[in-house]
């Protein structure tokens, strides 16, 4: 995918790394519940594992925000890639619940439809300095689109364990282990890509003291972080692992069918994010974030009451066509309302509360499913997100980015 005009060429390796990570996350989100169930664990443990992965990512992101300014971002990205390698190997080698839980907490596993890992603020801060204005929005759109497309292909790869079992006679759990080993191998490739980034990767890295903390934009960043936390808490109720579990429990979908659904959903999400900069140019960043998000949340609520599998899948696909359109303008908006020196801190400060909030809700969603309240996670998710949309529009519709 070509870089937008006026973008620094070093953005290329970051985009490729994002694509590979998204591919790995795409199949891991579908296979994680199947793997834990194959090991004899239950739906509650699936939810707890989701919470552990997201809580660990939140704490790692917090550490980056607090101390990351002391190091070049390229070095931090390479360290995260090595952790991804170790996570895949650890998951493939472990069978007991407690070691898996520890690895989920300290590792980079992502059970979500979006990137909530420590990579996100580091990559966003790196890309923010590589373009300006509408080019920055277009660059973040490409970043998001590549992630959505490759996550969709990764979801389709969730059918590979069944193929391995049928073709080579492998036990189901062994075929699943191979996929987690592949996750680690992708981490090694990502590490190699990050080696192509210069040191320092940006002016923010060259002047760490200047980029260490928020300054004049602190108030607006705090308000945005609180709102984004509500949105991510709601999203955590139906992370891909739990949504896949909901489909398994409600409609008895197979791994291959679930993978096909998430593949189509990812394609729709990617298409919407590709169109997002065009819409944002016409109606503004905040309006794009809100007016595309609200219908998606209504579709989520309706899916909870769907009487048949085709109706439920149709509503969820309609949601996917809109739910991620807010991602590029949201990132561009945060980077646009702060000063250049504050971008790294703003990326971490908005990411940490989001990750912490999202870390709390998968266990709650898993508990709801374990209790037999199958509609509850979807209903709570949709209602909370609608409240977030309305509050965001009320607070920030009259507050354009600095460059506007």
Secondary structure, 3 states (H helix, E strand, C coil): CCCCCCCCCCHHHHHHHHHHHHHHHHHHHHHHHHHHHHCCCCHHHHHHHHHHHHHHHHHHHHHHHHHHHHCCHHHHHHHHHHHHHHHHHHHHHCCCHHHHHHHHHHCCCCCCCCCCCCHHHHHHHHHHCCCCHHHHHHHHHHHHHHHHHHHHHHHHHHHHHHHHHHHHCCCHHHHHHHHHHHHHHHHHHHHHHHCCCCCCCCHHHHCCCCCCCCCCCHHHHHHHHHHHHHHHHHHHCCCHHHHHHHHHHHHCCCHHHHHHHHHHHHHHHHHHHHHHHHHHHHHCHHHHHHHCHHHHHHHHHHHHCCCCHHHHHHHHHHHHHHHCCHHHHHHHHHHHHCCHHHHHHHHHHHHHHHHHHHHHHHHHHHHHHHCCCCCHHHHHHHHHHHHHHHHHHHHHCCCCCCCC
